Structures are given as structure tokens and as C-alpha cells.
Amino acid sequence: MSEADDADMDEKFTQVEQERELAGMHERYDAEVACWEEEFK
């Protein structure tokens, strides 16, 4: 995935989070993935 595609997808996720009042969900998932990555090193 290109950086432009990644940025576009991130923007769309943020928009959906705001529309559905799910602010912060993306950050929580990012944090959880980071924990998993550390666990499986």
C-alpha cells in the first residue's frame, strides 16, 4: 500500500469514527497492535 493510500484510508477511518461517535477507536487499535508486536518479537 502506498503512503498516499495509507493516508487516504486513515482519513476515511477518522471520518467514520467522528460520524459514528467512535472517536479514539483507531488509536486504541493502534496501541493494541503495538502491544501484540512487542509480545511476538
N, C-alpha and C positions, 0 to 999 in steps of 0.2 A: 504494500500500500504506500502510495506516495505521501510526502509530508502534506501536500495540499489536500489530498483525500482525507487524511487523518484530521487535519484542522477543520475541514468541512463537516465531517462526522461528529467531531467534538462539539461544534457549534449547534448542530441539529439535536444532539443529545441534551445540551443545555437548554435549548428552546423547549423541547418536550418536557423536561423537568420543571421548567417555570410554568408552562401551561397546565401541567397536572399537579402543581404544587408539591413537587418531589425534590425541591432544591437540596443539593448536597448528596444526592444518591450517587452520582458519578464519582465524587471524591471518596465516598465510603467504599465503593467497589475498588477504586484505585488503591486505597490503603489495604484492603483485604488481599488483593492480588500481590501487593508488595510483601505482605506477611508470608504468603504462600511461597513466593520466590525465595525469600530468606530461608524458609523451612526446608526447601528442597535443594538447597545448594550443596 
